[in-house]
Amino acid sequence: MTFYPFLLVLFLTSSLCYALPALLTKTFSSVLYSENTTATLSFKQPTLCDPTILQYTGYLDVGAHEHYFFWFVESKNNPDDSPLTVWLNGGPGCSSMTGLWEEIGPCGVDTNGTKDLYNEVGSWNQVSNLLFLDQPAGAGFSYGDKKVDSTEKAKLRAYQFLQLFFEAFPKYQKLDFHLFGESYAGHYIPAFANYIIEQNQSPVSNNHHQLINLKSIGIGNGITDVLVQEQYAETMACYSSYGSVLSQADCLLIRQNLPQLQTCNDSGTVKDCDKATVYCATNVEDIYLRSGRNIYDVRASQNDSLGTNYGLFLNKREIRDLIGARTAFHRCPTDIRRAFYSTGDYARNFAPQVADLLNNGIQVLLYAGDADFRANWYGVHGWAQTFDFNASEQFRSQTLSPWLVNGVEAGQVQAGGNLTFVRVYRAGHKAPYYQRENCFQMFSQHIKQLPMNG
């Protein structure tokens, strides 16, 4: 049995951590990616939101130039046997603390953003351990001089973080593993999950790194196949169940061919994909913004705040000290998005990676709040209908049917061949923020491999 002395310190001091969380460190020498560097994990044990559960907050430090913040909350029920779910927000460059504090976690804040609250209703840690990672560097509390500017680069750091996390906390390594997120995580999750499978199947990895027991992925309002999804922009803006938000003239402007996106899809070059990204921004999203409606919720105006003041709370000096945060909190810095877009990352198609996951027996859940324009439900359902995997015909042979939660229609569902799509009624881009109980039921059924209406 491997002995971890730093874990002994953790157990001996845990009762003291409520007053002053101890900073604990474990060093891991990286043999990945041909880098001559050392990665270090340091963490504290805060007691915010729900002091009855075990929590860890801290950093993965890669050399001197990359520092990635994480927050772990243990399951309320049978944590030793509950699965581990990693949550990633999108952006690119948005903090995954949004998931913890506004969507799926047990944390919330009061209306002024001055006090933490326990938000038990709809919290996914009722059935799973949860791990939130701020990535890439610059998102949330993460920081560093060495910038990650593509999904392909980001997946390497995420994998290295998981390896070090499991080395520090080996009890979670044996658990079933689920990878969830939203928005630009429609890029991240297919790439990260496939890399996990590749490393699991690699003889070198088996000798040097711990296997990750990947069971499923879930993507909410994800940006995955932009070529297909952009073709539904007019449908959402002009013909959705919420009514048209644009004039007929602007609807006609959106309705045009998408040659730039097709070129990116065919060539995959940075030049072509950068052009496609600019095309989407100037020919689709800019036209939509003439509506005066919010891009993340067609029911709201552009000036409406679609969230809470949790960032104000996290930026309080005493809270940053409590969780070991070394920098100010930056919810969605724009420089990361610009860096990713400049490499053409936005326009790249990650549906083939989803197909690879399905073909490897991984369960896939795609869900979408139906009031979102940014990654609207028509487009998510649309690309799910068009990409090919071993059981794609089984999925396509099904139709959307009512999705019931506690006997009430909460949306629509279509399932077949390990792939499930759920339309969530009356929800914007951050579906669990709007429909916590319904999305919790969806998640719970998914990780238990039960039918959505079961």
Disulfide bonds with the S-S distance in Angstrom:
Cys49-Cys107 2.11
Cys94-Cys332 2.01
Cys238-Cys251 2.04
Cys264-Cys273 2.14
